Amino acid sequence: MFEHHFQCPYCWEDISMLLDPSIRQQTYVEDCEVCCNPIEVTPRFEGEELQEFRAEDIEQ
């Protein structure tokens, strides 16, 4: 597990999440620690290296 920093797509605050590189590609929803809105998180790894990271708002 390692910490990844990025901007929330709702409030634009810098936040961080722990990512698990043991799963090569994943998509899940986690709430922003500042504004509590749901963020769809999609990291992609090759080995232990983060290759791609997306954090998007969930349209309602």
C-alpha positions in Angstrom: 0.0 0.0 0.0 1.2 3.5 -0.7 -0.3 7.0 -0.4 -1.3 8.9 -3.5 -2.1 12.7 -3.5 -4.5 14.3 -5.9 -7.2 17.0 -6.1 -10.8 16.3 -5.3 -13.0 16.7 -8.5 -15.7 18.5 -6.4 -13.9 20.9 -3.9 -10.4 20.9 -5.5 -8.7 20.4 -2.2 -5.6 18.3 -2.1 -6.4 14.9 -0.6 -4.7 11.5 -0.4 -5.8 7.9 -0.5 -4.0 4.6 0.1 -3.7 2.5 -3.0 -3.1 -1.3 -3.2 -0.7 -2.2 -6.1 -1.4 -5.9 -5.6 -4.5 -5.5 -7.8 -3.5 -4.5 -11.3 -6.6 -2.5 -12.3 -9.5 -1.5 -10.1 -12.4 0.9 -9.8 -14.1 1.8 -6.6 -15.9 4.7 -4.9 -14.4 6.6 -1.9 -15.7 9.7 -0.3 -13.6 12.9 -0.2 -12.1 13.5 3.3 -12.9 17.2 3.0 -16.3 17.6 1.3 -17.6 14.0 1.7 -18.7 13.7 -2.0 -18.2 10.3 -3.7 -15.2 10.0 -6.0 -14.8 7.2 -8.5 -11.2 6.2 -8.2 -9.5 4.1 -11.0 -5.8 3.3 -10.5 -3.8 1.0 -12.8 -0.6 -0.6 -11.9 2.2 -2.5 -13.7 4.1 -4.4 -11.0 4.5 -2.0 -8.1 4.4 1.1 -10.3 1.3 3.3 -10.7 0.8 3.8 -14.4 -2.5 5.7 -14.5 -4.8 7.3 -11.9 -8.2 8.8 -12.4 -10.4 10.5 -9.8 -13.8 11.5 -11.2 -17.0 12.9 -9.8 -20.0 10.6 -9.9 -22.8 12.2 -12.0 -26.2 11.9 -10.3 
